[in-house]
């Protein structure tokens, strides 16, 4: 893989005959030879220094023919682009003398790169350094906003090893929220670790962690230059300064469980005074401790202080929601030294997580209906009617004039799995079906309302003749489909825009998710102003964002102290008049001031 690497040193060509280089100048091979002299090209110097405050450095090239600079990676000799921090007045010339001016802006810390001059088949090298290369002590958070090319020294815990052979791994000191980043989720990436001889990629992958002397959980101090590659911040070819071995390590690989859950056994080796666990608060509802057994380490001629072992067992509850992860942190201590290692448990989620609250405004999906009905207990009928939305997956019998009812299964996706049975259910309006009226079929999307029961603890269903059809494919009666903008079918944001542009002036319903608050409800004014969008994202785009401007509370009344407050992420349905407000040629689609109110908030209508 081609990578930027502007930091390695190569002593070759014009330098090789001269021996060691001084920090600021390079001695010629003899008093008669110019610095960096070859038969076809000579340089007045091969080491340029630019102040940390920024500035220029010049190089004089004398050549007998055409020449050109290349930027090369000094590890694998592949050509790469000139570093962003350095510019040159020219990177090519003809026979004769050419003065090249290099420029760099101010920086903090030091950085260095190496350039190659090609003259026919002969090569010359020149280094350009700015500032001091002494490593600056920093935290991971400071490095993640640091200067590319600058040397940093950082201390943190090894969280993951990506490649043993090259020494590619991740470090975290707790100062930065790596989980929220796209490229550095496991920590600050270290791309390449130098061995004790200062060489990169010099450890056999077979040796694993033993080849480098560190492993996951160890506290380690390293220093090296910062590079940003495809958005990932990384230290490149670091030097290991110190290692404090972890007092424990987790031997068991991190698991992924099925939705049914089960038991996880975790083996932990420790050298401190015991091994202890903590389950993250957000996972305590589904990860629970079962037991632990201990085994003392056995001394050998090679290992006089072997690690003891603890084998923990945890129970993982069934999952009826999205995919989830939970962290179990193991710790051990000895004197002033302590170690912690996180162990992540991942559990698969259901294909269709529960949604809705069972109301007319926000019906249960089938997953939520199954959960709710089973929670009642075997053969216990719900006290209240609930609304359930799904697609017909199979039909036991269609509506008939003789009984006026139908029995069929519904599911989230219309497939015959995870089904809810609509048993002996009536037609629109809780009335018997009549000959010639709409009939059901597999694939229809329906909303059904009624009392539910987990029959014999095995069949979640609508109770016999205690439910009815509310809608089928958007149609709520024999008269036809419900018009958009009504209570049962509110406008989307896009539909509201079209309604306003079409000159609509009636009281209508608009639904969306609050994306930004301008001001919340107050007792002084009784109104609130906020933005909504179809997915809850504030786009800062007046073709996608709709403003709920100076809207009243439920029932078109002023909000009073103690009433429910609105927040970003809430699902709302607004009722009232809409308008397009234009000022300075900028138009905003919004509710008319104090002529609209909240009809429902997260499914609740009061």
N, C-alpha and C positions, 0 to 999 in steps of 0.2 A: 504494500500500500504506500502510495506517495504521501509524504508528510512534510510540513514545514519543519525545519530544524536549523535555526540560524545560530546555534550556540556552540556546536562542537568545534574543536581546534584541529587544524591539519597543518603540520609543518612539512612543507614539500617545496619542490621547484627551487626558486631563488633563495628560500630560507635554509634548505637542507645543507648547503655548503658552509653556512655561517655558524651553525651550532645554535645555542640557546638564544632566544630573543629577549631583549630588555623590555621593560613595561612600555616605555614611550618611544624608543628608537630601536632600529635594527642595524647592527654593524655589518659592513660590507665584507666580502670574503677576503679582499685585500685592499690596500690603499689605491690600487690602480683601477679596480672594478667599481662601476656605479652600483648603487643599491638596486636589487632586483634586476640584475643584468642577464639577458640572454642574447643570442646571436641576432635575433630579429627585433627585440624590444627591450627597453630598459626603463625603469621607474625611478623617480627621484626619492621615493620612499615606499615602503610596503606596509606601513602601519600608520593610520590616520586617527587623530583624536579630535572629537567635537565636544565642546563644553556641555555640561549638564543643562546650563541655562539656554542652550541652543546656539546655532551659528554655522560657520562654514569651515571646510578643510579642503585644500587643493592638492591635486596630484598631477605631476608632469609626466607625460608618456612620450617617449621617443621611439619611433618604430620605423622599420625599413619598408613596410608594406601596410596594407589595410589591417585593422585590428578591431576587436569588439569585446566588450565586457559581457560575461554571463554571470548570473547569480546561481551558485551551485550549493547543493546540500552536501556538506563536507563529510557526511557519513556514507551515503550511497552514491554521491556524485551526480544525482539527477538534477536537472535544471528546474529551478523554482522561481517565482516572481520576486522582484526586488521588495524588501520589507517596506511596509506602509510608512514607517517613520523616516525613511531616507529617500532623498531625491538627488539626481545628478544632472549637471548641465549637459552632458552627453555621455552615451555609453558606447560610442563607436568613433573611429577616426581613420585617417588615411596616413600615408607615409609622411614622416616629419615629426614635428613637436606639437603636442596637443595638451592644453591645460584643462583638467576636469575638476569642476567645483561640486563638492558634495555638501548638502544642507540637511540639517535636522532641527526641528523645533524643540523647545524646552521640554524636559522630562523630569521625573523624579526617580532617582536610582540610575542604574546603568544598563546598557544594551550594546550588543556587538553583532556584527555580521561579517561575512567573508565573501569577496568577489573574485572572479577569475577572468583574466584577459586571455583571449584566444588570438594567436597570430600564426596562421597556418596550423601546423601540428604542434606548435610550441605553446606552453601555458605559463602565465604568471599569476600570482595571487597577491591580493592586498586586503588587509583587515581594516574595518572602520568601527571604531568604538566611540560611544557617547557616555560620558559620566563614569562612575565607578561600578564595577561588577560585584562589589561586596553585597551579600544578601541582606535584605531588610526584613526584620522580624515582623510578622503579620498574622492576622487571623484569616480563616477561610473567607469570612465576609468581606474583609479588606481586599483579598486577592480577587474575589469575584467582581470587584469594580476597579481592579488594579490596572497597571500599565503593561501592555504587551511587550515582552522582551526584558522586563525588569526581573532581577533575581530576588526571590523571596525565601525566607525561612519560616516554616510553619510546623506546629506540633499538633497532632490529632490522632484519632484512633483509626486503625485499618478496618474498613467496613466490608470490603469485597475485593477479591483478587481476580482480575479479568484474564491475565495471561502470565503464567509463572515464568516462561522462558525469557520474555523481555522485561519482566518486572512492571507490568501495567496493572494498576490497582486504584482504589478509591480511599480517600482520607476525609474524616469529618471531625471538627473540633466543637460542634454544637453552636457555633456562632451564626450559622446561615441556614435558612429553610430550604435545603436541597430538594425536598420532596415536591416543592412547588415549581421546580424548574423543569424545562423540557429535556435538556441535554445532560444535566449533572445530578440526576435524581439519587444516585447512591453516594454522592459526596464530591469533593474536589478530585478530578481525575489526574492521576500520575501516569504519564506516557513515557515509559522507559526509566529504569533504575540502573545507575552505574554500579558496577561491582567494586571490590576493594582496590582493583587496579585502574579504576576510572573508565572501564569499558562498558558499553551498552550491549544488551542482548547476549550476555556471555554465560548464562546459566541454563543448564539443560532443563527442559520442562519436567523430566523424570524426577529431578531433585525436588521439585515443588517448592514449598515455603522454606524448607531446610536450606535450599541453595541461597536464599536471600537473608535468612536469619530472622524473618518476621512472618506473622500469620494474622488472620482475621482476629481482631480483638486487641492486638498489641498497640501500645502507645508509642508513636514513632515521630522523630523530628527529622525533617528533610529540608534541603534547599535546592533551588533550581529556578530557571527562567520561566516566565508565564507565556503561554501561547494560547490563542483562541482559534480553534479549528472547527469549522462548520457550526459555530455557535456554542461549542463546548469549551469551557475554561479548563486549562490543564497546565500542570508543571511538567517540563520535558527533561528527560535524562537527569533525574535528581540524584544528589549525593545524600546518602543516609548519614545523619549526624549522630543519632542515638536511638536506641530501641529499649523500651521498658516492656518486658514480656507480660502478656496477660496472665492473670491468675486462673483463668478458666477459658475453655473453648467448648463450643457446641459441636458434637460429633455428628448428630443426626441431620440429614439434609432437610431443608425447609419444604414442607409438604403442601399439596393442593388437594383438598377433600371434595367429595361429591356433595350435592345439596342435602343428602340424607344425614350428613355429619358422621360421627363415630368417635374413635379414640385416637389420640396422638401420643406416641411415646417419644420422649426427648432424652437423649443421653448427653450428659454434661461432664466433662473432665475438669477438675479444679485442684488448685494447690493452696488456696486460702483456707480460712477457718469456715468451712461449710460452703454450700452453694444455695442461693436463695432465688425465688422467682417473684416477679410482679407482672400481672396482666394489665395491659393498658385499659384505662377507664372505659373507652369506647368499645372494648371487646368483652367486657366482663359479663354482658348479657348472654353471650353465646360460647365463651371459653371458660370452663370451670376446672378447678384442680380436683384430681382424683386421688393420687397417692405418689409416694417417692420411696425408692430403695437406694441404699448406699453400698458401695464396694470399695474397700481400701486398696490402694495401689501396691504392687509387689516390687520390692527392691531388686535390682539386678546389678551386676558388676559395672554396667554401663550407665544405669540410672539409679542414683542413690536416693533421690527425692522424687519418686514417681507421683503422678497425679492420682487423686482419688476420683471415683466416678459416682454420679448421682443419676438415677433413671427416673424421670418424672413422667406421670401419666395425666393427660388432660382430656376432658370430655368436650366434644364439639357438637353443639346443638344443630338440629336441622335448620336449613336456610330457606325461607320463602320470600326472600327479597333479592336485590341485586347481588352480584359478586362482591365479596367482602374480604378484607384482610385485617388481621389483628396481630399485635406484637406482644410477645412474652419476653420480658427482660430478665436475664439471669445475672447474678452478681456474686462476687466473692471478695474477701478482704483479708489482708495480713499486715498488721501494723499500720503504717501510714499508706500503704499501697492498696488500691482497690481496683477492681475490673468489672466492667459490665459488657454483656453481649446480648444483642437483640435477636430474637428468633421469630420470624414472620410466618404465620399460618394463613393460608389462602383457602377460601371456600367458594366453590362455584355457586352462581346464583340462578334463580329461575329465569326462564326465557321471557316471562311477562310478569314483572314485579307488581304487587298489589297497587291499585290506584283508585281514587274516588272515595267518597264518604257515604255512599248509599242514598243520597238525596236526589231529588228531581234535577237540581242544578248540576250535581256532580255524582252520577251513578257509580256504583262499584263496577270495576271490571271483574271478570270471572275469578281471577286469582283472589282478589279481595273478598268476593262473595263466598268463596270456598273457606277462606280463613275465618270470616265472621260467623258463618253457619256452624262450622265445627267447634268454634269457641262456645257456642250455646250449650253443648253437651248432646249426647245421643237422644234423639227423638224429642228434643225440646224446641217448641215453636217460638219464633221471635214474637215479641209483644207488638212491635211496630212494623209497618210496611217498609220495605227497602226497594231501591231501584237498582237493577243490574243490567249492564250493557254487554253484549257479546254477539258472536256470529254463530248461526245455526250450523252444527257439525253433523247432526243426524236427526231424522224424524221417525218417531215411533208410530204416531198416527197424526195426520193432518186434521184441520178443523172439519167438523161434520155438523150438518143441520140437526142430526138426531141428538147429539150431546152438547153442541155449541162450544166444545173445548178442543184443545190439541195438546199433545205431549211430544217434547223434543229436547235435545241436548244443545247447549251452547258452550263455546269456548272462546278464548281470546283471539285465536287465529283461524277459527273455523275448522280445525282438525279435531279428530275424535280422541283427544287426550286432555287430561285435566278439565273434565267437563262438569257443568252444572246442569241438573235436570229441571226443565220447566214442565211440571207434572200437572196434567189436566187443567190447563190454563185457559182463561176466558179471553174474549176479543177486546177491541177498543172499548173504553168506557166501562170496563168490568161487566160487559154484556155478552150473552151468548152469540156465537157466530151465526150468520144467516147465509142461506144459499145465495151465491153470486158475489159475495164479498171477497176481499183480498185473501189470498191463500199464502201459506208459508212454504219455503223451500230451503234446501241446504245452501249455505252461502249468504243468506239474508242476514243483515245486521239489525238486531232488535234491541229494544229496551223493554224490560218487563218489570212490573211493580207488584209487590205482594208480600205475604208472610213466608219465611223460609224455615226449613227444618232439616236436620241431619238425620234422615230416616234410618232407624236401627243403628245409628253410628257408622253407617257404610255409604249412604247415598245423600249427599247434600242436594237439596232441591227446593223448589217452590211447593208449598203445601197444596194439596188437592183442592181445586176450585177456590183457592184463596189468592190467586194472582191474575193479572190481565196484561194484555199487550198495550204498551204505551206508544211505541213507534216501530215501524219496520222500514228500513232503508230511508229514514228521514221523514216518512209519512206518518202522521199521528191520528189520522181519521180517514174515513172513506171519501172525504171531500178533497183530499190531496195533501201535498207536502207543505210543511209549515214554512211560511215566508221567512226569509232571513231578516235579522234585526228585531225579531220578536223574543219574548221571554224564553221560549223553548229552543230557539235557534238564534242566539245573539250574533251580531256582526263580528267578524274578525277585524283586526286593524285595517287590513287591506280593503275589506268590504266597506268599512266605515269611510275610508278615503273616497271610494267610488260613489258612495251614497251622497256625501257632501258635494262632490264635484257634479253630481247629477241634479243638484238643487233640492235634495230632500230636506224637509223641515219638521217632520213629525217627531214625537218622542220615540226613541228607539233604544235598543239594548246593544251594548258593545262589550266584548270580553277580551281580556288580555292578562299579562303578568306584569306586575309593577317592576320597572327597570331602574327608576331613579326617583328619589323624593326631592321635590322643591321645598315644600314645607308640610309637616304632618298636621293632623287636626289639632285645633286649639279651642279652648273654651271661649276665648275672646271673640273669634270670628265664626266658629262652628264649621268651617270648611277646611279642605286640604287641596293641595296641588301636587300632582306627581305625573310621571311619564309611564306609559305602558307600551309593550310590544308583544308580538305573538309568542315569542320564546323567552321573554324575560331579559333579553340583552338590550342595553342602552346603546344604540348605534350612533348617536349624535348625528342623525340623518333624518331630516324632516319628511323624507319619503317612506320611512320605516317606523318612526317614533310618533306616538299619539299622546297628546297632553290632556290629562284629566284636570281641567282648569277650574279652580275654585268650586269644587263639588261638595255637596252636602252629604250627610251621613244617611244611614238606612231610613227609608220612609220619607225622604226629602226633608229631613229635620236637621237642625244644628247638632253638631257633636257636643257632648257634655263630658266633664271630667269623670273618669272611670270607665267610659265606653272603650271598646276595643280600638286599638290604634293600627294604622297601616304600616307596612314595611316592605322593603325590596324583596321580591320573590313571592309575594302574595298574589293569588289568582283572584281577579275581580271581574264582576259584571257591572257595568255602568248603565244607568237609565236616564234618559233625558234628551235634550236637544243638542245637536252638533253644529259646528261652524268651522269656517276657515278664516283665521285672523291674519290679515296682511299688513305689514309695516315695513317701509323702506325696501319694497319689492321682495320681502321674505315672508312666505306664507306658512302658517302653522295650523295643522288639523287638530281640533280640540273640542271639548265640550263647551257650550255657551256658559259664560260666567254665572254661577248660582242658579243655573237652569237644568242641572243634572245632579244625580246623587248615586250613591252606591246601592245597587240592588242586591248583590251578594258578595261575600268576602270569604274566600277559601271554602265555597259551597254553602256557607251559612247566610241566611237571608235576614237575620236580625241579631 
